[in-house]
Amino acid sequence: MQKNYPLKTIQDVEANLQVSSKKAVIRVAQAVEANILLAEELFELAISNRQPLAWRAAWTFSYLADCNSPIIERYIPRIINALLHVSHHGQRGCFYRMLSHSKFKAEEYSELLDFSIDILLKPTIRASHKFYCLDVLEKFAVQIPELRGELIMVVEAALPNFETETLKRKGNLWLQRMRD
């Protein structure tokens, strides 16, 4: 049973994240919003190789993004950099989800564009990563309209290999929005 003590240090946060639960993530997110100094240490944990704590810390940031926390905005460049370099599927999924909810200047992140195209076209990549990847690619298509045609061709090429009906629906809706 988890104790209900205040989370004031990164050690408290790590102890709380020993359990994989949304309740633990929400508790850490609340502690980070109450004490912004914890955010930096939590982010360092989120980009580390200390599994499973690293992906649980990334999940916390993903939850903060879902809640539109202003904390996320300051981490966007580092979230993008982490996405490009982490190999753990849980962390990568959380970072993609954060970006799907976030604003960033697409013209500053050409490496993210190339990475996302590769992710979408690889058959071995998880469907959830492709799901949020479509959101990221839409940001590029909207912000840099001259890319729209190329991105439409990429999604059309990837669509037949999408693993789930939900992903196929999202891909078709994405194409419809881009063609309008």
C-alpha positions as CSV (number, residue, x, y, z in Angstrom):
1,M,0.0,0.0,0.0
2,Q,1.3,3.4,-1.0
3,K,1.8,6.0,1.7
4,N,0.1,9.4,1.3
5,Y,3.0,11.6,2.1
6,P,3.9,14.8,0.2
7,L,6.3,14.4,-2.7
8,K,9.1,17.0,-2.1
9,T,12.2,15.4,-3.5
10,I,13.1,13.3,-6.6
11,Q,13.6,10.4,-4.2
12,D,10.0,10.7,-3.1
13,V,8.9,10.8,-6.7
14,E,10.9,7.7,-7.6
15,A,9.5,5.9,-4.6
16,N,6.0,6.8,-5.8
17,L,6.7,5.7,-9.4
18,Q,7.8,2.2,-8.2
19,V,4.2,1.3,-8.9
20,S,2.9,1.4,-12.4
21,S,-0.5,3.2,-12.0
22,K,-2.3,6.2,-13.3
23,K,-2.9,7.2,-9.7
24,A,0.9,7.4,-9.0
25,V,1.4,9.4,-12.2
26,I,-1.3,11.9,-11.3
27,R,0.2,12.3,-7.8
28,V,3.6,13.0,-9.3
29,A,2.1,15.4,-11.8
30,Q,0.4,17.3,-9.0
31,A,3.7,17.4,-7.0
32,V,5.5,18.8,-10.0
33,E,3.0,21.5,-10.6
34,A,3.2,22.4,-6.9
35,N,7.0,22.4,-7.0
36,I,8.4,23.4,-10.4
37,L,11.9,22.5,-9.2
38,L,10.9,18.8,-9.3
39,A,10.1,19.2,-13.0
40,E,13.7,19.4,-14.1
41,E,14.7,16.3,-12.1
42,L,11.7,14.4,-13.3
43,F,12.5,15.3,-16.9
44,E,16.1,14.0,-16.4
45,L,14.6,10.8,-15.1
46,A,12.2,10.7,-18.1
47,I,15.0,10.8,-20.6
48,S,17.3,8.3,-18.7
49,N,17.7,4.6,-19.2
50,R,16.5,3.8,-15.7
51,Q,13.6,1.6,-16.6
52,P,10.9,1.3,-15.6
53,L,11.1,4.6,-13.8
54,A,12.1,6.5,-17.0
55,W,9.0,5.6,-18.9
56,R,6.8,6.2,-15.9
57,A,8.4,9.7,-15.5
58,A,7.8,10.2,-19.3
59,W,4.2,9.1,-18.7
60,T,3.9,11.8,-16.0
61,F,5.0,14.4,-18.5
62,S,2.5,13.0,-21.1
63,Y,-0.2,13.3,-18.5
64,L,0.8,17.0,-17.9
65,A,0.6,17.5,-21.7
66,D,-2.9,16.0,-21.7
67,C,-3.9,18.5,-19.0
68,N,-2.4,21.4,-21.0
69,S,0.1,22.1,-18.2
70,P,2.2,25.2,-19.0
71,I,5.2,23.2,-17.7
72,I,5.4,21.3,-21.0
73,E,6.1,24.3,-23.2
74,R,9.5,24.9,-21.8
75,Y,10.5,21.3,-22.5
76,I,9.5,21.0,-26.2
77,P,13.0,21.2,-27.6
78,R,14.2,18.6,-25.2
79,I,11.2,16.4,-25.7
80,I,11.9,16.4,-29.5
81,N,15.6,15.6,-28.9
82,A,14.6,12.8,-26.5
83,L,12.1,11.4,-29.0
84,L,14.8,11.2,-31.6
85,H,17.2,9.3,-29.3
86,V,15.3,7.1,-27.0
87,S,14.8,3.5,-27.9
88,H,12.3,2.4,-25.2
89,H,8.9,2.1,-26.8
90,G,7.1,3.4,-23.6
91,Q,9.2,6.6,-23.5
92,R,8.9,7.1,-27.3
93,G,5.2,6.8,-27.2
94,C,4.9,9.3,-24.3
95,F,7.1,11.8,-26.1
96,Y,5.1,11.5,-29.3
97,R,1.9,11.9,-27.3
98,M,3.3,15.1,-25.7
99,L,4.2,16.5,-29.1
100,S,0.7,15.7,-30.4
101,H,-0.7,18.0,-27.8
102,S,1.9,20.7,-28.0
103,K,2.7,23.7,-30.1
104,F,6.2,23.9,-31.8
105,K,7.6,25.7,-34.8
106,A,7.8,23.0,-37.4
107,E,10.4,24.8,-39.5
108,E,12.9,24.4,-36.6
109,Y,12.7,20.6,-36.4
110,S,13.5,19.1,-39.8
111,E,15.1,16.1,-38.1
112,L,11.8,15.4,-36.4
113,L,10.0,15.5,-39.8
114,D,12.4,12.9,-41.2
115,F,12.2,10.8,-38.1
116,S,8.4,10.9,-38.2
117,I,8.2,9.9,-41.8
118,D,10.5,6.9,-41.1
119,I,8.4,5.9,-38.1
120,L,5.2,6.0,-40.2
121,L,6.7,3.9,-42.9
122,K,8.3,1.2,-40.8
123,P,6.0,-1.9,-40.4
124,T,7.6,-2.9,-37.0
125,I,6.8,0.4,-35.2
126,R,3.9,0.3,-32.7
127,A,0.5,1.5,-33.9
128,S,0.3,3.9,-31.0
129,H,3.5,5.7,-32.1
130,K,2.1,6.0,-35.7
131,F,-1.2,7.3,-34.2
132,Y,0.6,10.3,-32.6
133,C,3.0,10.6,-35.4
134,L,0.1,11.5,-37.7
135,D,-0.6,14.4,-35.3
136,V,3.0,15.6,-35.5
137,L,3.0,15.3,-39.3
138,E,-0.2,17.4,-39.4
139,K,1.6,20.2,-37.6
140,F,4.3,20.1,-40.3
141,A,1.7,20.1,-43.1
142,V,-0.3,23.0,-41.6
143,Q,2.7,25.1,-40.7
144,I,4.7,24.4,-43.9
145,P,2.1,24.1,-46.7
146,E,4.6,23.3,-49.4
147,L,5.2,19.9,-47.6
148,R,1.6,19.0,-47.7
149,G,1.7,17.1,-51.0
150,E,4.8,15.1,-50.0
151,L,3.2,14.2,-46.6
152,I,0.0,13.1,-48.3
153,M,2.1,10.7,-50.5
154,V,3.8,9.4,-47.4
155,V,0.6,8.7,-45.5
156,E,-1.0,7.2,-48.6
157,A,2.0,4.8,-48.9
158,A,1.9,3.9,-45.2
159,L,-1.9,3.5,-44.9
160,P,-2.2,0.0,-46.4
161,N,0.2,-1.3,-43.8
162,F,-1.4,0.3,-40.8
163,E,-2.0,-2.4,-38.2
164,T,-5.3,-1.5,-36.6
165,E,-8.7,-0.2,-37.8
166,T,-8.4,2.8,-35.5
167,L,-5.1,3.8,-37.1
168,K,-6.5,3.3,-40.6
169,R,-9.5,5.5,-39.7
170,K,-7.2,8.2,-38.3
171,G,-5.0,7.9,-41.5
172,N,-8.0,8.3,-43.7
173,L,-9.3,11.3,-41.7
174,W,-5.8,12.8,-41.8
175,L,-5.7,12.5,-45.6
176,Q,-9.2,14.0,-45.9
177,R,-8.2,17.1,-43.8
178,M,-5.0,17.6,-45.8
179,R,-6.9,17.4,-49.2
180,D,-9.6,19.9,-48.2
